[in-house]
Amino acid sequence: MIELSNTNAQTIPAGQSVTFDKVLLHTGCAEYYRTEGPVFLTQKAAIYEASFNGNIGGTAPGNAQIAITLNGAALQETTAKVVTAAAGDLQNVSASTLIKTPCCGIVTFNVLLTNTGTTDINFDKAGRLIVRRIA
């Protein structure tokens, strides 16, 4: 299991990912994390749970959207959307999903938390991304 957090608030442009600069907990070897990069899933024929929680908002009034991405593709079931009335307004969002890795071949999955909207968003400090092998 790995639990990541960010120590500073960030502005995330559309299509870019949150930078997690703090490892809160890392146990075992089923996940690999490169500083400020994606979480790599390393076990074949495994099931992982990926979840996030954080405060997001628009850099201007309007929509803000974020989701877990797997190898660059948004996992739609994890998409969190908020509408803010003013720049700087933040709302708490969270989502989780299960990910199954194949039984053969090389496991090259990487997990990120990405702005999947069309406008820049604010991501507050102390957000969390957790990835853990459950089977």
HUCOR-V306857 format. One line per field, one symbol per residue. ss: DSSP state (a for helix, b for strand, c for the rest). phi: phi as a letter, one per 40 degrees, with the letter a starting at -180 (. if undefined). psi: psi as a letter, one per 40 degrees, with the letter a starting at -180 (. if undefined). A space follows every 50 residues. Layout:
ss: ???
phi: ???
psi: ???
This chain:
ss: cbbbbccccbbbccccbccccbbbbbccccbbbcccccbbbcccccbbbb bbbbbbbbcccbbbbbbbbbccbbcaaacbbbbbccccccbbbbbbbbbb cccccccccbbbbbccccccbbbccccbbbbbbcc
phi: .bbbabcbcbcbcdgbbcccbbccaabgbcbbbcdfbccccbbcfbbbbb aaaabbaccadhcbaaacbbfgcccdcbcbbbbbcadgcbbcbaaaabbb cccbgccbcbbbbbcccbbcbcbccgcbbbbacba
psi: ihhiiheiiihhiheiiihhehhdhhiafeihhhhfaihhhehifihihh iihihiiieihaihiiihihfehhhdeehhiihidihehiihiiiiiihh iieiahhfhihihiheaeiiihhiifiihhhihe.
